[in-house]
Amino acid sequence: MRISSERILTTHVGSLPRSDDLTDVLLQKDRGETDPSGKFDRLIANAVHRVVRCQVEAGIDIPSDGEQGKVGYATYMMDRLNGFGGDSPRKPARDLADYPELTRKMAGIVGTQKFRRASCVSPISVKDWTPLQRDIANLRAAMQDSGVDEAFMNSASPGLVSAFQPNEYYETHEEYVWAIAAVMREEYEQIHAAGLLLQLDCPDLAMAHHTGFQDLSEAEFLQRAELHVEAMNHALENVPAERCRFHVCWGNYEGPHDYDIPVDKIMDIVLRAKPCAVLFEAANARHEHEWRAWADADIPDDKILVPGTIDTCTNLVEHPELVAQRIERFAAIVGRERVIAGTDCGFGTFAGYGRVDERIAYKKLASLVEGAAIASARLWT
């Protein structure tokens, strides 16, 4: 993983806004529609080239493919794995359950999530790694065209898959998670073998407490989170810690978030994860104060912190000075060489779902870069 002894590097969580044309194509693919003409693939490849170029122009040091080829960060594996089917409704998040009017208003602002919400209905196995190989090829080509020497690719953690696709086949949740890990490790290893940084998305360690696993007690949820980290670490057996990172979040939506589990309750579990870099929310109104919990934590010497320094649920563009101050808080905790400036979450977690305007998203990233430069000037004087 690229680190610097001269300045604060910049990155983000992964997803970036998709065009309307691309969203239509991804939703068509999600419905099982085929494209013998190859139009879908060409549109996706062009989108990846464009977002990589836009990230470079904004000054981002470690970009991604913006997840342009995926309908959603948590459901895309249905194109790659057998065992999932159906389309069933889910309970609303606990913080939104008492506010149906707000939920409808949010849907009207950010769009309607029309992607499938499948369950595990049969044994999990590999269906087709072609979509993964196509994503890798698109990103590698875009990197070459834009002069990028390091980029990351997102992948769903075993726990994330289980949080979004409920188990209706395996006898226990534990058996289900280990079955997911056994197959997803192939994806992780292919991304690593392609020379890309691997990012595991792990909102199951935080957000799932008030969403997919909201029926569990806090103690039961923490026990499940421990299982998920154990399964993830096992699936990463052949991926060096310094070549992977993981993201923990409480949900990329503008809700009350008053049921979010505090970070200090999951901190020990989070820090047991193998990846050397941890990306987490640290900029929004519900979690910015938790920098103190990170200051009090016993953070291993080999861990790199990638705090969110800009919010991804609002079109407000953070002032670079505010970004710099947020960076400096964490540099004071672990040292300037062990901090990379990031974002709270992605800007386009699902196709057709996103509040932030595309042009403003890149403006926010540019502010992140400017704030990192301000912090660097002060930290290296």
Summary of the structure (lengths in Angstrom):
residues: 381
radius of gyration: 19.3
end to end distance: 24.9
largest distance: 59.0
contacts: 1343
relative contact order: 0.16
helix: 46%
strand: 13%
